Amino acid sequence: MRLNEVVYSDAKPVEGYGPGFFRIGGTVFEGPVIAGTSGVSAWQGFDDHAPLLALAGKIDILFIGTGAEIAHIPADLRSTLEDAGIGVDVMSSPAAARTYNVLLSEGRRIALAMIPV
């Protein structure tokens, strides 16, 4: 078996999560977050479109974690993001974190917005 060290670009991987928090790049963040090559920042949730729209042109896909269970995001959020040219993939936050980490290790142009579990 051959093992390869995973090297991340400027973005930090999600290392853990729990009730109300995420650990990303060695730092604990309380509440919803956005993560990507520009760093990690607080997010106000599904009604907070501006920081997500700021990613237009910088990413190809945005993973949205909806908490412990998969749920629909508001239709206006999805259409606003898609109109801005941002692909959207919605899943539970644990699944979004795992998917983000894998694609991040491949050097993909991605970002992550998550609601805590």
Secondary structure, 3 states (H helix, E strand, C coil): CCCCCCCCCCCCCEEEEECCEEEECCEEEECCEEEECCEEEECCCCCCCHHHHCCCCCCCEEEEECCCCCCCCCHHHHHHHHHCCCEEEEECHHHHHHHHHHHHHCCCCEEEEECCC
